[in-house]
Amino acid sequence: MKYLKQFGIILLITCIGEILKYTLPLPIPGSIYGLVLMLVLLITGIVKLEHVRDTALFLIEIMPVMFIPAAAGLIDSWGILKPILVPGLVIVLLSTIIVMAVTGLCAQAIIKKDTKGGEKA
């Protein structure tokens, strides 16, 4: 019964996110609205972590299974994807390297700034 209640809370917040998608004139997916709403509810304490923890952990554990239909869809669309495979891989590779470099530089800058701030104190 505990899991049904927790799943119900998560499902309700997800549904509210979908409703917000259709009512607000912003190009934001309903899942993002739901995630932000869940974050706000958890931070404010309206929803306690204990109210959703067990079911959330279960959903995270089975998340890889949810990618199987998408992978099967890619295999099914191989004829469409084949001509753009090389440009797509180049874009993915370059954007990954750029994101890693920018993230590393930002992390180093934050650590350096934090270290300088710690010496002054």
Secondary structure, 3 states (H helix, E strand, C coil): CHHHHHHHHHHHHHHHHHHHHHHCCCCCCHHHHHHHHHHHHHHHCCCCHHHCHHHHHHHHHCHHHHHHHHHHHHHHCHHHHHHHHHHHHHHHHHHHHHHHHHHHHHHHHHHHHHHHHHHHC
